[in-house]
Amino acid sequence: MIRSIITILLISGFLACQKADTEPTQEIIDTQRLGQMIMIGFRGTELSEDSTIYKDLSERNISGVVLFDRDVITGDRSRNIKDPTQLMQLSNSIIAATPNSPFIAVDQEGGLVSRLKESKGFPKSVSAEYLGNLDNEDSTRHYSRLMAQEFMVVRTNTNFAPVVDVNTNPDNPVIGKLERSYSADPKKVAEHAGYVIDEFSKEGILSVLKHFPGHGSSTADSHLGFTDVTDTWDEKELIPYKKLFAENEIRAVMTAHIFNANIDSVWPATLSHKTINGLLRDSLGFDGVVFSDDMQMEAIRSEYGLETAIQQAINAGVDVLIFGNNLHYEPDIAKRAIGIIQQLLREGKVEKVTIEKSLARIDSLKIDVIDELCSCMDF
């Protein structure tokens, strides 16, 4: 009887070891480290310690926040931004709440896409199209300098601009129609984007080029649904990236949610290994931080589940996943996203080395740019 019990125990132990050997055994990365891969939007012009966003910053150590002047869902015209004094106080609170220096980002392209509006007490801005048509270096630098200096005053440190999409389709509902492109000439796009980057760099502000690999030819809006540029995209849309990578120190790029079968016949750019790790990193030599466009836009949200989208984006080469919380409001999205990444690691669907490479790129960028901006002024 005793011999039988021992035999059963030995067999059970052997089977358990076999099962352990066949299951992924990756060490799970600390939640606070994974938080660096998440950036979110939130509601409120102040930061209270009992709010979810405060916990996201202080406990989950998310990478940063994206601020909006208007709440798309509620119609509130002062979602995060009322005036320069209020915004400076909010930025200070965000910095104070976060263990690591946070990205504090806005989309300040100029013209129609401006979060820091003249009506709220910020400097006047003009559109990329206006500057491209004017085609005057001094003018582009002048307006860019005004914006960059205001960024430093209110302690925002990351601009999701300039747009380097080529205006190949003037009727494009989300680029051309909104005057977001400098020109149909890719060299002119690169030239004026370079002036913008230079003026922001002088103030120590991070510029994020967008939308890779080119959104200018689309006939649909990726905020609203699946956007296919297969038949309209042209390789000249890569020229601004090539020129700017060669002539400037570009540290960050934002992806487009467009589908382009010329590059990847299965996945849209944000979820495409061929587009990000292949074209952007390997072919064009970009080694900086890749930000996703808002993962709650319908081109991603309606077509793919959250887990699939996160898995594909990380494996594709995205470093920071953005959830703007302005098209769909999910207060717990940071907690959910971090939990999904942990589960993907456990299941072996995302490799630890992939995560570590992203974290290393984020750390490097923050050390070189963001840390100084967050610490250079007294509160």
C-alpha positions in Angstrom: 0.0 0.0 0.0 2.8 2.4 0.9 4.7 1.5 -2.2 1.5 2.4 -4.3 1.1 5.7 -2.6 4.8 6.6 -3.3 4.4 5.6 -6.9 1.3 7.8 -7.3 3.1 10.7 -5.7 6.2 10.3 -8.0 4.0 10.1 -11.1 2.0 13.1 -10.0 5.2 15.0 -9.4 6.6 14.0 -12.8 3.5 15.1 -14.6 3.5 18.4 -12.8 7.1 19.0 -13.9 6.2 18.1 -17.5 3.3 20.6 -17.4 5.5 23.3 -15.9 8.1 22.7 -18.7 5.5 23.1 -21.4 4.0 26.3 -20.0 5.5 29.8 -20.5 7.7 30.6 -17.4 8.5 34.2 -18.2 9.2 36.4 -15.1 6.4 38.9 -14.8 7.5 42.5 -15.0 6.5 44.7 -12.1 3.3 46.6 -12.6 4.9 50.0 -12.0 7.4 49.2 -14.8 4.6 48.2 -17.2 2.8 51.4 -16.4 5.4 53.2 -18.4 3.9 51.8 -21.6 0.5 53.4 -20.9 -0.6 57.0 -21.5 -4.2 58.0 -20.9 -6.6 61.0 -20.9 -8.9 61.9 -18.0 -11.5 64.4 -17.0 -10.8 67.3 -14.8 -9.0 70.6 -14.5 -7.5 69.7 -11.1 -6.0 66.5 -9.7 -7.5 65.1 -6.5 -5.9 62.3 -4.5 -9.0 60.2 -4.5 -9.3 60.2 -8.3 -8.5 57.2 -10.5 -6.0 59.3 -12.6 -4.1 60.1 -9.4 -3.8 56.4 -8.6 -2.8 55.7 -12.2 0.0 58.2 -11.8 1.1 57.5 -8.3 0.6 53.8 -7.9 0.6 52.4 -11.5 3.3 54.8 -12.6 1.7 55.4 -16.0 4.0 57.0 -18.6 2.0 60.2 -18.8 -1.2 61.9 -19.8 -2.7 63.5 -22.8 -4.7 66.7 -22.2 -7.7 68.0 -24.1 -9.5 71.4 -24.2 -12.8 69.8 -25.2 -14.6 66.6 -24.0 -16.0 65.0 -27.2 -18.6 63.0 -25.2 -20.0 65.6 -22.8 -19.3 68.7 -24.9 -17.5 70.3 -22.0 -15.2 73.0 -23.4 -12.8 72.9 -20.5 -12.1 69.2 -20.1 -8.5 69.7 -18.8 -7.7 73.2 -20.0 -9.2 76.5 -18.9 -6.3 79.0 -19.1 -2.5 79.1 -18.7 -2.5 79.5 -14.9 -4.9 76.6 -14.3 -2.9 74.4 -16.8 0.4 75.2 -15.1 -1.1 74.2 -11.7 -2.5 71.0 -13.2 0.9 70.1 -14.8 2.6 70.7 -11.5 0.2 68.4 -9.7 0.7 65.7 -12.3 4.5 65.9 -12.0 4.2 65.8 -8.2 2.0 62.7 -8.3 4.3 60.6 -10.5 7.3 58.6 -9.4 8.9 59.1 -12.8 8.8 62.2 -14.9 5.6 62.0 -16.9 4.9 62.9 -20.5 2.4 65.7 -20.4 1.1 65.9 -23.9 -1.3 67.9 -26.1 -2.0 68.1 -29.8 -0.9 71.6 -30.6 -0.6 71.5 -34.4 -1.9 75.1 -34.9 -5.1 76.3 -36.5 -8.1 74.0 -36.1 -6.2 71.3 -34.1 -5.0 73.4 -31.1 -5.7 72.5 -27.5 -4.1 75.7 -26.3 -6.5 78.1 -27.9 -6.3 81.9 -28.2 -9.8 82.1 -26.7 -8.3 80.6 -23.5 -5.5 83.1 -23.2 -2.8 81.3 -25.2 -0.9 82.7 -28.2 -2.5 82.9 -31.6 -1.7 79.9 -33.8 -2.1 79.2 -37.5 -2.5 76.0 -39.4 0.2 73.9 -41.1 -1.5 74.6 -44.5 -1.4 78.3 -43.9 2.4 78.1 -43.1 3.0 75.8 -46.0 1.3 78.2 -48.5 3.1 81.2 -47.0 6.3 79.1 -47.3 8.4 81.5 -45.2 10.9 80.1 -42.7 10.7 83.1 -40.4 6.9 82.8 -40.2 6.9 79.1 -39.4 9.6 79.6 -36.8 7.8 82.6 -35.3 4.5 80.8 -34.6 6.4 77.6 -33.5 8.5 79.6 -31.1 5.4 81.2 -29.5 3.8 77.8 -29.0 7.0 76.2 -27.7 7.6 79.0 -25.1 4.0 78.6 -23.9 4.5 74.9 -23.5 7.4 75.6 -21.1 5.5 78.2 -19.2 2.5 75.8 -18.5 4.9 72.8 -18.1 3.4 70.6 -20.8 6.4 68.9 -22.3 5.3 66.8 -25.2 3.6 68.0 -28.5 1.9 65.4 -30.7 3.1 67.4 -33.7 4.2 68.3 -36.3 2.0 66.5 -38.7 4.2 65.2 -41.6 1.4 63.8 -43.6 1.7 64.8 -47.3 -1.4 66.5 -48.6 -2.0 64.1 -51.5 -5.7 64.2 -51.0 -7.0 67.8 -50.2 -10.5 66.3 -49.6 -9.1 64.0 -46.9 -11.7 64.6 -44.1 -9.2 64.3 -41.3 -6.0 65.8 -42.7 -6.5 68.0 -45.8 -10.0 69.4 -44.9 -8.6 70.4 -41.5 -5.6 72.1 -42.9 -3.2 69.8 -41.0 -0.7 69.2 -43.8 2.0 71.7 -44.8 2.0 70.7 -48.5 1.5 68.2 -51.3 5.2 68.5 -51.7 6.9 66.1 -49.3 10.1 68.1 -49.3 8.3 71.2 -48.2 6.5 69.2 -45.5 9.9 68.0 -44.2 11.3 71.6 -44.4 8.6 73.3 -42.4 8.3 70.4 -39.9 12.0 70.7 -39.4 11.6 74.4 -38.4 8.9 73.4 -35.9 11.0 70.7 -34.3 13.9 73.0 -34.1 12.0 75.7 -32.2 10.4 73.2 -29.8 13.8 71.6 -29.2 15.3 74.9 -28.2 12.8 75.0 -25.4 13.4 71.4 -24.5 10.0 70.3 -25.7 9.5 66.8 -27.2 8.0 66.8 -30.7 6.3 63.6 -31.9 6.0 63.2 -35.7 2.7 61.8 -37.0 1.1 59.8 -38.6 3.4 57.0 -39.8 3.5 55.7 -42.5 1.3 58.5 -44.0 -2.4 59.5 -43.5 -2.5 62.2 -46.1 -4.1 60.1 -48.9 -7.0 58.7 -46.9 -10.6 59.2 -47.9 -11.9 58.2 -44.5 -11.4 59.2 -40.9 -9.8 56.5 -38.7 -11.5 58.1 -35.7 -14.7 56.7 -37.1 -13.8 53.3 -38.5 -11.6 51.2 -40.8 -9.5 53.3 -43.1 -7.9 51.8 -46.1 -5.2 53.7 -48.1 -4.0 50.8 -50.2 -5.1 52.4 -53.5 -4.3 56.0 -52.6 -1.0 55.8 -50.6 2.3 56.7 -52.4 5.9 56.0 -51.3 6.6 59.7 -51.4 4.7 59.9 -48.1 7.8 58.4 -46.5 10.0 61.2 -47.8 9.4 63.6 -44.8 10.4 60.8 -42.4 13.6 60.0 -44.4 14.7 63.6 -44.6 13.9 64.4 -41.0 15.6 61.3 -39.7 18.7 62.3 -41.7 18.7 66.0 -40.8 17.3 66.2 -37.3 17.4 64.3 -34.0 14.0 62.7 -34.0 13.1 61.0 -30.8 9.5 60.0 -31.2 7.0 59.0 -33.9 3.2 58.3 -33.7 1.6 55.6 -35.8 -1.5 55.9 -38.0 -4.4 53.5 -37.7 -4.6 53.2 -41.5 -4.6 49.9 -43.4 -2.1 49.8 -46.2 -1.8 46.5 -48.0 1.2 47.8 -49.9 3.1 47.3 -46.6 1.0 44.8 -44.6 -2.0 42.9 -46.1 -3.3 41.8 -42.7 -2.9 44.5 -40.0 -3.2 48.3 -39.9 -0.1 50.2 -39.2 -0.4 50.5 -35.4 -0.7 46.7 -35.2 1.7 45.9 -37.9 5.2 44.3 -37.3 6.0 44.9 -41.0 5.2 48.6 -40.7 6.8 49.5 -37.4 9.7 47.0 -36.7 10.1 46.4 -40.4 9.7 49.6 -42.3 10.2 52.3 -39.6 12.9 50.7 -37.4 14.8 48.3 -39.8 14.5 50.1 -43.2 14.4 53.7 -42.1 16.6 53.2 -39.0 14.4 54.9 -36.4 15.4 53.8 -32.9 13.3 56.2 -30.8 10.0 55.8 -29.0 6.9 54.9 -31.0 3.6 56.2 -29.6 0.3 54.6 -30.9 -2.4 56.9 -32.0 -5.4 56.7 -29.7 -6.2 53.0 -29.2 -9.9 53.9 -28.6 -10.4 55.2 -32.1 -12.9 53.1 -34.1 -10.4 51.9 -36.6 -8.9 49.9 -33.8 -11.7 49.6 -31.2 -14.4 48.4 -33.6 -12.2 46.0 -35.5 -10.1 44.3 -32.8 -10.7 43.4 -29.2 -8.6 45.2 -26.5 -6.4 42.2 -25.8 -5.7 41.6 -29.5 -5.0 45.2 -30.2 -2.5 45.5 -27.2 -0.8 42.2 -28.1 -0.4 43.2 -31.8 0.7 46.8 -31.1 3.4 45.7 -28.6 4.7 42.9 -30.9 4.6 45.3 -33.8 7.0 47.7 -32.0 4.8 50.3 -30.3 6.3 51.5 -27.0 3.6 53.7 -25.5 -0.1 52.8 -25.9 -2.4 55.9 -25.8 -5.9 55.7 -24.5 -7.3 59.2 -24.9 -10.5 58.5 -23.0 -12.2 61.2 -25.1 -14.0 59.1 -27.7 -14.9 56.4 -25.2 -14.5 57.0 -21.5 -13.1 54.1 -19.5 -11.7 55.4 -16.1 -10.1 52.0 -15.3 -8.4 51.6 -18.7 -4.8 51.9 -17.4 -5.4 49.1 -14.8 -7.1 46.9 -17.5 -4.3 47.5 -20.0 -1.5 46.7 -17.5 -3.4 43.6 -16.5 -3.7 42.5 -20.1 0.0 43.0 -20.7 0.8 40.9 -17.6 -1.5 38.1 -18.9 0.1 38.3 -22.3 3.5 37.8 -20.7 2.3 34.8 -18.7 0.8 33.2 -21.8 4.0 33.8 -23.8 2.1 35.9 -26.4 4.4 38.8 -25.7 8.1 38.2 -24.9 9.7 39.8 -21.9 12.6 41.0 -24.1 10.1 42.9 -26.3 8.8 44.7 -23.2 12.3 45.4 -21.9 13.3 47.0 -25.2 10.3 49.3 -25.1 11.0 50.3 -21.5 14.6 51.0 -22.3 13.6 53.3 -25.2 11.1 55.1 -22.9 13.7 55.4 -20.1 16.3 56.8 -22.5 13.9 59.4 -23.8 12.8 60.5 -20.4 16.3 60.8 -19.1 17.4 62.9 -22.1 14.4 65.2 -22.5 11.5 64.9 -20.0 13.4 64.6 -16.7 15.0 68.0 -17.1 11.8 69.7 -18.0 10.0 68.2 -15.0 12.7 69.2 -12.6 14.0 72.5 -13.9 11.5 74.8 -12.2 10.3 75.2 -8.7 6.7 74.4 -7.9 
